[in-house]
Amino acid sequence: MARKKEVRPEEFTADPAAQEMITRAEELGLDTAFTRALDMVPCNIGGAGMCCKQCGMGPCRLTKEGQTGVCGATIDTIQARNFVRAIAAGSAAHSDHGRDLAFTLKAVANGQAEGFMIRDVAKLRLVAQKYDIPIEGRSPEEIANDLADLYIAQFGQQKGEVVVIRRAPPKRQKLWREQGVVPRGIDRETVEALHRTHIGDDQHYEHLLQHAIRTALADGWGGSMIATDISDILFGTPAPILGQANLGVLKDDMVNVVVHGHEPTLSQMMVAATQDPEIIEYARSKGAKGVNLSGICCTANEILMRQGIPAAGNFLHQELSILTGAVEALVVDVQCIMQALVALAERFHTKIITTSPKVQIMGATHIEFDEHRALSVAKEILKVAIDNYPNRGETHIPDVRSDLIPGFSHEYINYMLGGSYRGSFRPLNDAIMAGRIRGVAAIVGCNNPRSKQDWLHTYVTDQLLKQDVLVVETGCGAIASAKMGFLVGEAGLEKVGPGLREICETVGIPPVLHMGSCVDNTRILTVLTQMVEEGGLGDDIDQIPAVGLAPEWMSEKALSIGAYCVASGAYVIFGGASPISGMPDRVSDSDLVLRYLSEGWERIYGGKMEFIADPDEMIRRTLEHIDKKRAALGLPAYDPAKFGRGGDRRVLELETLPIAERRAALYGVPAK
């Protein structure tokens, strides 16, 4: 079928490597997500949340004033049900990740997980103490066993409160209890969300959205936070490390294995296996110099921030990596994996290898990962990839890659601001209070081929940095900024406002801090909580001059993240289209739910969720919100003219002066 519109790669993506590979796909007559999105017109009724297909009496499309579903469901009920179900799916995806890690921790504690060990005993002890697990005189394995049991219990628990919420600010916990949204058990809230949205159940949009919050909190202050804790305990808490990102990290003379997905257990073992002398020698026996491992999506972030393993790209790079012809195996686990990979790989030599018991793809090779024999499985997968190396044909690897410094865990941020003995968030709070840092923006989330890849992420980031807003990032958004050069120290000198530049110079940090994968958005919650505990910026998260943004979101996980951040007190802005926008010009009250997510949730939680397509409007509202929070705290109004005349910049200016003037400027003029 002829394409209706000409393909212009520069309209699809801001990334030059991606542009090059889209052009190659066109030359070969191959589709990608970019061109499929061009050809597939989205349903405007479903896209507005005005379609219900929860039972066999439908689907019902409510496009006329006063229309209801066959069962009598109104537009607000239908939209709220759809939204709750999306959040339940996103919460389930993150929380199931956490559950698997809890079982892995249990296996490691009992010596039943080949190749794994407890790498951060200090974090293990710190986390255990938060839950009153005894640590004195006990081995790490004993402590880990008790922590694993506690965390596993949170999933099936039926009554009471998920223990992780005690790590939120006390005032926030009190609010959640008053509103009845503290999760009783992680699985219970997801199950109840599906029950409430079944035909003939909950039919009041505000009541439905109350449970959306409870389900999301089971993710953010439950499954995701559990996942981050255990990943750090087993694989090490991230600290800054030099890495690279983009398709140029692939090697012509090595076996290229790309890991893609979200769970760190397999990818960590793949890192270990690639360094095994047996594997290196086996690769050489096939004519390669060795095995080159890289990552895509959040699996990339997991091994990037701990071992410096390069990232081949973010979500929309998965097909492009195959198009290089240089990838022997694309190894996937769960989430954000396109079914299109198999058909595309058949045009090249790449093997698609699924590894999760939850995920199989028709036509892919399945080698199931088992943590009890983790290293053995990783070696088996690598040998399949190595055996495929002689089948490689012509390659086309873009010569595009960028340096970056990932690994800014909340523990490291605390350390970098005060050292081993004086670690504290005090300097960060002071910088915000003084106005050097205007506020904080967390820019997170996916890529979406219905918007220009990476452009919204990087444009919003670039503009906020110039306004002295410190940016923290996770997931595909972090990789987008890495590809554009925001995650290196030099960016703190060249791409920021005068106040933020002083901070970057003094501390020695990039202006954009890479904090991990999408489950690691909980690190951002922890940072905000520690800022509250430090004092000076209010006594709850909703008072901090901070905003969360997901400019290119596409997954249900993003909606769950947004909802738990709102419940925590944050203003959250999504780019692109709203899944519940309605058509208020045709059907009154079809934007009732959309308005409630902003106005209603803000009244209750102090946070709100909005969908804004225009990036300049995103930026305007972000700065307006930050300035409003500064004013409410009694902080001075943001004034960039007050900063930027000290530090390295002043020294550099002095060095340009003639020697006599420089001496006079430094030491003064002798008295006469």
N, C-alpha and C positions, 0 to 999 in steps of 0.2 A: 504494500500500500504506500503510495507516494505521501511524503510528509507535507503537511499544509504550510509549514513555515520553515524558512531557511535556518540551518543550524549555525549560530555564531558563538563559538566557544567563550569569547570574552563576555557574552551576556549570561552564560551559565555559571561562571565561576571567576573569582578574583585571583585564583591560584594559577600561576603560569604553567606549572607542571600539569595540572588538571586540564588546562586549555590545550596543551600539547597532546595529551592522551585522548581528549574528545575529538580532536582533529584526526588522530590516528584511527579511532573507532569509525568515523565517517568514511575515511579512505578505504577501510576494510568492510564497510557495509554492515557494521555491528551496532546494535542498540545498547544504550546504557540507561541508568535511572534518569539522567538529564533529558535524553530524547524521549523516553517513555512518558515522563511528566509533561513534555511538550505536546505529545500526541493524546494523552489521556486527560480529557477535560473533567475536572472534579464536579461531582453532583452538587449543585447549588442548594438543594433542599436538605440533603444529608449534611452538607458542610455547615449549614446554619443551625443544625441540631433539631430540625423540624420533621424528622422521620422516626417512627417507632417500629421496630421489628422484634419486640420482646415476646410475641406469641404468634400463633398460627392464624389469628384473625386478620393480621396485617400482611405486609407492612402498610402502615398508615402514614400518609403525608398530609400535614396540616398547613395548607397554603392559603386558606381563605378565612376571612374574619368570622370568628365564632365557631369554627370547625373543631371537632374533637375526634379522637380515635373511636373505633368501633365500640370499645369498652367505656367510652366517655372520658378518657384521659385528656386533660387540657395540655396546651402547648408548654406551660411551665413545668408540669409534672413530667412530660416526656423529655424535655431538655435536662431537667435535674437528674432523672434516671440515667440518661445517656452519660452525663458527666460523672456521676457516682461510679458507674461501671468502668469508665475509663480510669478513674483514680484507683479503683480496686485492682484492675489489671496491672497498673504501674506499681502499686504497693506490693502486689504479689511477686512481681518480677524481682524487685530489689530484695524483698524479705526472703524469698526462696534462696537467693544468693547467700544471704546471711545464715540461713539454716544449714546449707551445705558446708559453710566454713565452720560452723559450730560443731558439726559432726567430725570434720577434719581435725579440729583442735582436740576433740575427745580421743580420736584415734592416735594423734601424736602423743598425747599425754600418757597413753597406754602402750606406746611402742609399737603401734600397728600400722603406721603410715611410712612406707618406704621413702627415704630421701628427705623427709621433712624433719624440722627441728624447731625448737623455740629459740628465735633469734633475738627477741627483745624482752629479756627477763624483767628489766626495769618497768616497762609498760605493763607487762603481765601483773606485776605486784601492785602497780598504781591502780589499774582497773579493778583488780580483785578487792582492793581496799575500799573502793567506792561502794561496793555491795557487802561490806563487812565479812568478806571471806578471809579467814585467818591466813597470815603469810609468814609469821615469825617461826623459825625452826622447821620450815617445810620446804621441800624440793620444788623447783619450778613445775615438774610434772604433776605433783600433788595439787598445787594451786590451779594449774591449767585444767585438771580433771574437774575440780569443783566449779570453776568458771564455765567450762563447757556445759556441765549439767544445768547450771543456772540459766545460761543462754538458751539451751535447747528447750527448757521448760517454758520460756516466754512465748514460744510458738503455739503450743497446745493449751496454755493456761486458759481457764474459762472464767474465773472471777478475780477480783482484786485489780491491781494495776501492774502494767509492764514496768519492771524495775528501772529500766533505762531512763524513764522520764524524770527520775530524781536528779538528773544532771542538768536539767533546765533551771533557769533562775527561779527562786522561790515564788516570786510574785506571779510568774507565768504558770507555774504548777497550780497555784491557788485558783487562777482564772479558769484553767482547764477543768479543774474539779467542779467549780461552780457551774460551768457550762455542760458538764456531763460528757466530756469528750476524751477523757483519759482512756487510752486503750486498755481493755481487760486482758486481751491476749492477741498476738499478732494475727494468727489464723482466724480467730473468732470474728474480728472486725471485717476481714475480707469476705468471709462466708456470709455474715449478716448483711453486708453491702449487696451481695448478689440476691439474697433472700428479699430484702426490702424492695429491690427493683424488679422483682418478678411480677407478672400480671396479677393485678388485684391486691397488691400490698401497699406500701407507703405512697400516699398521694398528696403530700403537702411539700412543696418545693423547699421551704426553709428547713423542715424536719429532715428531708433527704440530704440537704447540704450540710446539716449538722453532722450526719454520719460520714459524709465525705471527709470532713475534717478529722474525725476519729480514725478513719481508715488510713488517711495520709500520715497521721501522727504515729500509727503503728509501723510505718515505714521509716520516717525520719528520726524519730526518737525511739526506734525499735530495731527492725531488721537491718536497715542501712548502717546505723551506728554500731550494731553488733558486727556487721561485716567489716567495717573500717577497723574496729578494735582488734579483731582476730587476725586480719591481714597484717597489721603492724606487729602483732605478737609473733606470728609465724614467719614473716618474711622481712621484718625490720621496719621500724618507723622511718619514713622518708626524710632525707636531708638533701640540700642542694647538690646537684651532680651535673656534669656537662653532658648534653645529649644533642641529637640532631633529629630533624623532622622533614619529611616529604619523600617523594618517590625516588629521589636521587640517592637515598641510602641503600638501595638495592645494588648488588655487586654482579658484574658480568662474569667474574672468574670464580664465583663461589656458588654453592647450593643455597638458594634463597628460600627460606621458610618464613611465611607470614602468619602470625597468630592473630585471630580476630574474635571479638566477643567481649565478655565481661568478667569471667571468673578467673582469679589469679592463680589457682592451684596448679592447673596444667601449665600455664605459661611460665611459672617460676621453675617448674621441673624441666621445661624445654630449655630454659637458660642454662641450667646445670648440665643437661645432657649435651648441649652443643660444645661444652668445654671438656667433655670426656675424651681422653686420648684415643680411645677405641673408635669413637664417632668421627673424630678428625681424620684418623688414618683411613677409615672406611670411605670418607668423602674423597680423600686423595687418590684412593684406588680407582675411583670412577672418573678421575681427571680434574676434579675441583680442588681449590686451595683449602677448602674448609666449608663450614656451614655459617651462613650469615642470617641471623634471626632479626626480625623486625616485627612491629605490631601495627594494628589498625584499631581504631575506636578505643574503648576503655581498657581492653587488655593491653593495648599499647601504653596507656598511661600507667598501669600497674607496674610493668617491667621497666618503663622509662624512668620513673621517679625513684626506683630502688636500685636498679643496676645500670642505668644509662643506656639500655638497649634502644636503638633508634625507632622512631615512629614513622612508618611508611605513609601515614596519613590518617584522616578522620573518616567518618561514616561513608561519605561519597567517594572515597578512594578505593573501596574494596574491589569494584569492577576494574578500575583503572590500573590497579596493581597487576591484574591478570593480563591486561592489554600490553604490558611491557614485554610479555613473552619470556620473562626472566624468573618467574616464580615457579618453583618446583612443587610446592604444596602450600595451600591456604588452609590452615588448621583452625577450625571454629568450635566454639562451645555454645553459648546462649546469647540471645537478644541481638537485634539489629543486623541480622545476617540475611542477605537477600537470596531468595530462591533462584534468582536469575544467574547466580554464580556458576551453577553447574552447566547450564547451556553455553555460557560464555567460555568456560574452561574447556569445553569439548572442541573449541576452535583453536586451542593452543595445547600445550602439554601439561598444564597445571592440574594437579589432583586436588579436589576439594575433600577434606577429611573432617567429618563430624566426630565429636568425641563425647558429647553429653548424653546420658540416658534419656534426657528430656527432648533431645533435638536430633532428628534425622531428616535428610533431604533426599528426595528421589534422585537417584543417579550418582550420589556421592559415595565415597568410601567411608565406612563407619569403623572406627577403632575406639572402643569405649574406654574412657578414662576411669581408673579406679585408684583412689588415694592410697589404698593398701599396697599397691605395686606401681606407684606413681612414676618413679624413675625408669622402670622397665618399660612402661607404656610410652613414655616420652622418647626413649631410644628406638622403640619399634616404629613410631611415627617418623622419626628422623631418617631411619633406614629406608622407609618407603619413599621419602622425598629424595634421598641420595640416589636410590636406584632409578629415579625418574630423571636425573640430571643428564644422562646421555641422550635423552629424547628431546632436549631443548633445541628449538629452531632459532630463527632470527630474533634478536632482541632489540628493544627500543626503550631505553631507560632515560628519562629526562634528567639532564644535568642540573637539577634544582634541589637544594637542601638548605636548611637554615639551622644555625646553632641555637640552643636554648638551655636554660637552667631550670629544671623542674625540681620538685621535692620539698615544697614549703608546707610541711605539716604544721598543725597548730603548735606542736611541741617545739619545732624548730623556730617558728616565729617568736615564741616566748623566749627561747634561748638567744636568738640573734639580737633581741632588744635589750638583753641584760647580761648574757653570759651564763656560765654554769651555776654560779652562786647568787646571781642577782637577776635571774630570768624573770621577766615581768612584762605585762602589757601596758605599763605606765607610760613609756615613751610614745607608744601609738596613741593612747588616749590624750596625752599632752599635745601631740602634734595636731590632733583634730580640734582640741579645745583652743589652741592658739591660732588655728586657721591655716597652718602650713598644708595640712591635708584637709580639704574641704569636706570630704566624706568618703565612704567606701561603697564600691559597686561590685557585686558578685555577678559575673557574666558567665553563664553556664549553658549547657544543653547541646542539642543535636545539630546536624546539617539537614536541610530540607531542599530537595531539587526544585521546589516551587518558588524558591528565592535564590538569588545569586550566591553560590557557595562561598562561605567565609566572609562575604562582603559586609553583611549586617553586623556580624561579630566584631570585625576589625574596625569598621567605621565608627561604631558606637564606642568601642574601646579607645580608639585614637582621639575622639572628641572629648571624652571624659578625662583622659590623661591630661589634656591641655588645660582642663579646668581644675587641676590639682586633686582629682579623685583617684584614690588608690584602688586598683582593680585586683580582685582575686578571681581565679577561674578554675573550672574543672571540665572534664569530659572533652567532647569534640570542639567546644569553644576554646579550650586551652590550646589544642593542637592548631586551630586556626590562627590564634595569636602567635604561636611559635613559628608558624610558616611565614608570618609577616614581620618577624624580628622584634616583637614586643617583650620576649622573655629572656633578654640578656641585659647586662648591666648598662651597656651603651644607650639603651632605650631610655634609661633614667636620666640621661644627660641631654638627649636630643628630642624626645617626643613628649615632654611633660611640661606642666606649668612651673613657675619659679619656686613655689613652696614645696611641691612634691619632689622637685629636683634636689632641693636641700636634703630631704630625707633620704633619697636614693644615694646621694653622695656620701652622706654621713654613715649610713648603715651598710652600704655596699650591696644593694639589692636591685633587681629589675623593678619597674613600676607595675608590672603585672606578675602576680605570684601564682604559680601553678600549684594547685592543692590536691590534684589527683583525679580519680575517675568519678563517674556519676554518683556512686554510693558515697563518695567522699564529700558530697555536699554537706554531710554531717560535720565535717571538719569546720566548715564555715559557721554552722550553728554553735560549735564549741568555741570558736574564736569570739563570736558575738557574746556568748555567755561569759567568757573570761573578761571581755571588755566591760561588761556590766559589773562583774565582781570587783574589778580594779577600781571603779568609782570615777565620778566626774562626768559620766555620760548617761545619767539616769539609773533607775533601778530595775529596768526591764528592756528587752530587746527592741520593743517598739519605739523607744525613745532615742535610739542611736541613729545618727545621720547615715543611713545605709539603705541601699536599694538592691533588689535582685532582678536580673534580666535574663531572658532566654530568647534571644533575637531570632533564631532559626529553628525553633522547637519542631518536633514532629511526633514524638513517641508519647504513649500513655504514661510512661515513667516521668516525663517532664511535668505532666499535670499533677502527679502525686507529689513531686518535689515542690512545685509551686504552692500546692495546698498546705503542705506541712510548714513551709516557710511563712505563709500568711498566718497560720495558726500560731507560729512562734513570734509574730509581731512585725513581719517584714512587708514592705510594699514590693510586689512582684509584677514585672511587666513582661508579657509575651509578645514577640513580634509575629508577623504573618496574620493568618486568618484565625478568628475565634471559632471554636467548635459549637458555640451556643449563641452566635450573633443574632439569630432570628432575622425576621424581615419586618421591622416595626412599621415601615411605610405601607405594608400590606396587611399585616396581622398585629393588631395591638397586643401588648403584653408579651410578644415573642422575644423581647429583650429584658423581660423581668428578671430572669435568672442571671443574665449578664450584669445587670445593675446591682443585684444583690451581692455578687462576688466582690464588687467594689465597695458600695455604700454599706450594705448589711454586714459584711465581714469586718469592715473597718470599725463599725460601731462596737462590735463584740470583741475583736481580737487586736485592734490597733493596726492590723495589716490588711492589705487589700490586693486583689488580683485584677489586672486589666490587660486587654489585648489591643495593641497599638501597631498598626502596619507601618506608619511613617517613622523612619529612624530619627529624624530631627525632632519629632514630637516626643519620641522615647527619651531623647537626651534632655529636652526641655523639662519634661515632667520629672525626670530623675533629679536634675539640679534643683528644681523647685521644691521637691520633697526633702532633699538634703538640707536646703536653706531653711525650710520650715522647721525641721527638727533642730537645727542649730539655734534658731531663734527661740524655740520653746525651752531649750536648755539654758538660755541666757548667754550663749556664746557670741563672740564678736562676729559681725557680718563678714562674709568672705571678701577679702581684699588682696588680690594678687600683687599689688604694688608694694605691699609691706615686706615681701620676701624676694629672695633671689640675688641679693647683693653680697652674700657672704660665701664662705666655703671655697671650693676649688675655682668657681667662676671668678671671684675677686682676685685670687692668686694669678690666674691666667691673664687677667687684664693687666695686672702689675708687671708681668713678664714682658709685655709688649712695649713698655715705656723705655725711653733712653735711660742709661744707667744713673745719671744724676737725679732725674725725676723719680726713678724707682727707689733710690736710696732715701730721698726726701719723703716719699710716700710711706715707706716702711719705718723709718727711724725719726722722721721729723727734720726740721731745719735747725742747725746749731744756733744757740743764742748768741747775739752780737753784743 
